[in-house]
Amino acid sequence: MTDNTNPQDQRLARTMEADQAAYLPVFGQRIPLVFDHGQGCRLTATDGQDYLDMVGGIAVNVLGYANARLTDTIARQAARLIHSSNLYYIEQQAELALRLTKLCGQDRAFFCNSGAEANEAAFKLARIYFYRQGKPRGRILSARQSFHGRTLATVTATGQPKYNQPYAPLPPGFDYVAFNDLTSLKQQLTPDTAAVILELVQGESGIHPVDQAYAQAARELCTQNGSLLIIDEVQSGMGRTGHFLAAQGYGIKPDMVTLAKGLGGGLPIGALLCREQLAAAFHPGDHGSTFGGGPLCCSAALAVLDEYERLDLTHQANLRGQQLTSGLRQLQKEHPLLKEIRSAGLMLGADLQEPLAVALRDDLRTQEHVLVNATGPATLRLLPPLILTEAEAELFLAALGRGLTRLEARA
Ligand SMILES: Cc1ncc(COP(=O)(O)O)c(C=O)c1O
């Protein structure tokens, strides 16, 4: 990593020292920046330097930074009531459940605090649904190269041994299918398969959308087998692909949908949405959460949904996604280093011919003050705020072009 630490930046130096002394080293050597504040799609570091953010807190900051409606709502709600308890009814939770089920074409919602918890809830609901019928099914299938979270069950469902192997013994009942491969799915769908969990656009592994035919056939195969189809929209949901859910773009109706990341505009909230038929399997006490669905996070999510409507963000994601995709394809013609471009709205992945993603990320940060994500050694990932403007997208493309030229000159 290019170290651009400014020795004058005492806040950065103190933070790095404290982190290295006291924080679990799970994030390794981080990018040497501490952000002080943000506005729109721009983040300002503690040394005063301003950055164009094409990462958006990894698909979390859908409204960018300092959105007035969101910050006012949070401030007002925090002053009134941060937490009561799920022992009582919660106004904002009930309203959010109504709005989100409508937007997702589902019947019931449950709120938790993260994507992993939302997927955990989906696995529990799948298993208890068959248990209640007296015909237990335990098997849960997921795709290779998928990412579903870091808890023991979700890391097991994550089809990447590097993430789950060290935690053996892993919870039983999980198995894997090849990504976007119907033959593999057909082979693995056994009578004891409770559910199949899929990302329609795999995010963490570098933005890989499944084919339309695969999504439709997966839906049909699950129905034929009596298995539930869970679509993990933690990264792809909230309008990012140009539809509120990626599943809506594919024209399929899942039995369960999980959301998190962008839902709270930066506050931690996850959601499980499901069909009415499944909901009754959970009896009181079968599942729950202390913090999940509290007034503060739910009021933030309601403000996020208000802004979606006001700013037509799903449509915006589509427009800016098209602009970035065609700009990247243009750059591909000029720069042989840029190998493959994959996108679904504002989820974009670009493979480099050589494992230079980290070098390009660091070049763009230090030379252009543009933030991008390197997911894997040869893949750049872009998940910008959905409020990205046309001018900002152009600015990014120009910066990337210069970055590629510099990298090519060095090679
Ligand atoms: C598709 C998908 N599912 C689940 C998760 C886990 O979400 P969280 O980190 O909020 O637990 C992620 C996180 O990156 C994700 O991309």
The ligand as an SDF file (V2000), in Angstrom:
LIG
                    3D

 16 16  0  0  0  0  0  0  0  0999 V2000
  -24.6390  -10.0140    0.0540 C   0  0  0  0  0  0  0  0  0  0  0  0
  -24.2530   -9.8070    1.4820 C   0  0  0  0  0  0  0  0  0  0  0  0
  -24.8980  -10.4950    2.4330 N   0  0  0  0  0  0  0  0  0  0  0  0
  -24.6130  -10.3310    3.7260 C   0  0  0  0  0  0  0  0  0  0  0  0
  -23.6180   -9.4730    4.1440 C   0  0  0  0  0  0  0  0  0  0  0  0
  -23.3080   -9.3180    5.6010 C   0  0  0  0  0  0  0  0  0  0  0  0
  -23.7960   -8.0880    6.0630 O   0  0  0  0  0  0  0  0  0  0  0  0
  -23.2850   -7.4870    7.4500 P   0  0  0  0  0  0  0  0  0  0  0  0
  -21.8490   -7.1570    7.2810 O   0  0  0  0  0  0  0  0  0  0  0  0
  -24.1680   -6.2860    7.6640 O   0  0  0  0  0  0  0  0  0  0  0  0
  -23.5150   -8.5450    8.4820 O   0  0  0  0  0  0  0  0  0  0  0  0
  -22.9200   -8.7320    3.1860 C   0  0  0  0  0  0  0  0  0  0  0  0
  -21.8320   -7.8190    3.5990 C   0  0  0  0  0  0  0  0  0  0  0  0
  -21.0000   -7.4240    2.8380 O   0  0  0  0  0  0  0  0  0  0  0  0
  -23.2470   -8.9100    1.8220 C   0  0  0  0  0  0  0  0  0  0  0  0
  -22.5920   -8.2340    0.8580 O   0  0  0  0  0  0  0  0  0  0  0  0
  1  2  1  0
  2  3  1  0
  2 15  2  0
  3  4  2  0
  4  5  1  0
  5  6  1  0
  5 12  2  0
  6  7  1  0
  7  8  1  0
  8  9  2  0
  8 10  1  0
  8 11  1  0
 12 13  1  0
 12 15  1  0
 13 14  2  0
 15 16  1  0
M  END
$$$$
